[in-house]
Amino acid sequence: MTNSSQGVGSGDFNIGALISESFAVLHRALPRFLVLGLIPIVPLIISTLVIGVPTPENPFPNVSAIVVLMLIYIALLFVIQGGMIYGAFNELRGQSFSVGDALSKGLSRFLPLLGLSILVGLGIAVGLMLLIVPGLWLICMLYAAVAVCVVEQRGVTDSMSRSGELTSGFRWQILGLVLIVGIAGWIVAIIIEYIGGGLGGPIFGALLGNLFQVYLTALGSVLTALVYYRLRSIKEGIDIDRLADVFD
């Protein structure tokens, strides 16, 4: 077991340690994670270049095209997240991975990951529209669903149910983690888009924001893998080598 796996897999559910270790794992293989992260961002870049950005005169440019591109983005995001989780577990146990291997692992779970993207996305969207609290609760409850689907190779509903079991008792900590990373990422994205917009106009600023989203996607996927491993370590006493055996 590597030092990093020992750090994440021992003690309490420590938000600071999880965030710190996520950055460490991400930056050990940053080029590969960024290449993977670029794939789901392509629809957003197409949207920005072809459709443009909202303006006071035209706040909703080509809504139907934007909706289609966003759905493609969400589906790709879940598949790529599955591949990144594979990469994160390999880095945790001191083994390298290739972009091709990660893509293969994500695509091998394409249908269940697509089903997850639809059900989880709809559930969270409805929860956030009705009241903020149900949406946040679903985010926390289903936080480990993608990792479960990839690592344990379960179906859609089983992955959601299993995620609920693993996150039970730790949802407040997961909520804190999601808020810290989400708010920090949102603030940095606004700053990047503001500076980019001042330098090259709104489209340039939006493109820079999309590129920053690549980094956030990679960080979020690595963090998901570490949270999943941490929860199983606490509840089941499993170590990283046993957990990653499924990838061998």
Beta strands, then each sheet from edge to edge (+ up, - down):
end
